[in-house]
Amino acid sequence: MIRARTVGEKTGFGNLSEERTRGDIDAVERLLDLHPPAKVLDLFCGTGRHCLELSKRGYEVTGLDYSREYLELAQNRARELGVSPHFLQGDARKIEFGSDYNAIIVMWASFGFFADEEERLIVQKMYQALNAEGKVYMEVKHRDWEVQHFEPSSSLSERKPSVSNWL
């Protein structure tokens, strides 16, 4: 079983601070001009750290991920925090996302691992899930930056800058 740690100010996989998560969501709010109680889909949400922060701020949040174990961790953390995001387990290529979202976020470079045709299907499903004014925030890796800063012995959290550092 996969275990995520929560140690003091650490969340997610044990390496990412709550401050960093707050900064990520601050940036998303600013860039998308997003305000509670907007309806947000966190696609490929993992252990739900962004879902939890959005939910704490008063958003109506749905998190979707393939990993049942990650979603169990997210649900347990939500109970600890007293928040109620909705979590869906399934394959993004096959599961329905729902509809009428004000925003869809794809954090931590979670997009781009499927074949091109499958990626197009997911983007089409994202578009169909948004309301007329809906917006998408998608964090993607910059190939040249990754090549320049690649260090085989370091962890991802040491290499990856925060979204808020880019703005």
N, C-alpha and C positions, 0 to 999 in steps of 0.2 A: 504494500500500500504506500502511496505517495504521501508524505507528511510535509506540510508547510509549518514554519515556525512563527510564533508571535513572541518576540522578546523585546520588552520595553517598547521603544518606538518603532520596532521593525514589524513589517507586515509582508504579505505575499509569500514569497519563498524564503523569507528570513533575511533578505538583503536590501529590501527597499523600505525606506522610512515612510511613516505616515505623512511627514512634511512633504516628501517628494510626491506622494499621491495627491495631496491637497494642491500642490503646485501644478501637477498635470491637469487636474480638474479646473483650477483657476484659469489655465490657458485655454482649455476647451470652452469654458463659459465665455471668455473674452473673444476668442476667435469666431465662435458661432453666435454670439450675442444671445446666449441661452440663459433662461431664468426659470426657477421653479414656478409652478409644478409641471414643467414640460415633460413630455413622454420621451424616454431615451432607451435605445437598444444598444447594449454593449456586446458587440459581436466578437466571439472568441474571448470571452471574459475571464477564462482561467479561474483563479481562486477568488475572483470577484472584488479585488481591492478598489477598482474604479466604481463598480456598482454600489459598493458600500458607501463610499464617499458621496456619490450622487444622491443616494437614498437619505443619508444624514442631512443633506442640504434641502431635501423636500421634493426631489424629482420622483416621477413615476418611472421606475427602472425595471427593465428586463435584461437579464444576462443570459447569453447563449454560449454553451461550450460543449465539446464532444466528450470531455472527460467527466465521468460520474464522480470520480474521487475528488477532483478539483471543486466540483459543484457542492459536494458534501462539506468540504472545508469552507466554502463560501457561505453555505446555509448555516453552519455552526457559528461562524463569525458574525453573521447577521443577527442571529439570536442573542449572542453575547452583547451586541451593540444596541439591540432593541429596534432594529430597522427591518423593513419587509420588502426588499427587492424580490422580483419574481425570477426564478431561474429555470431555464429550459435546457435539457440535455438532448443532444442530437448532432447529426452531421449537417453542417450549414448548407451543404449542397442538396439536402433532401427534406429538411424540416421547414415548416412554415414559420416565418419570423413574427407574424402578426401584422398589424397595420396602424396607420395614422401616427407614426412617430414624428416628433419634432426634430429629432436628431438620432443619428446612428454613429457610434464611435467604434473604431478599430484601433486599439492601442497595442503598444509593444511589438510593432512590426509583425502582427499575427496574420497578415494577408500576403498571399503570393506563394503558397506552397502547393497549390493544385495545378493541374494542366490548364492551359489558356482557356479552353472551352468551359471548364468548370469555374474558373475565375470569372469569366463573363456571366455565367449563370448566377453566381453569388452577387455580382454587382447589379444585375437586373433585378434580383430578389430584393436587394437593398433599396433600389429605386422604387419598386412597387410597395415597399413597406413604409415609405415616407409619406407624410401629408403634403399638401401643395406647397407649403413654405419650408418643408423639411430640409435639413442640411446634413452632410456627412463630414466627419473628421476622421481621416485615416493616417495613421503614423506609419511611415515606410522607411526602410533602411536606405541610406545613401551609399551606393557601392564604393565610390572612391574613398569616402570617409572610413568605411569598414576596412578596406584594404590597407589604408595608411595607418590605422590605429590597431590593427589586429595584433593581439598578444596571446599566443596559444595557452599560456599558463594562467591567464587572468579569468575571473568570472565575468559573466555578462553584465552584472550590475556595476562592475568597475569600469567597463568599457563604454557603456551606453549612457550618453548624456540625458538629462531630464528634458522633457518637452519645454518646460519653462525656461531652460537655458538657451533655447534657440530663438526666443522671441525678443 
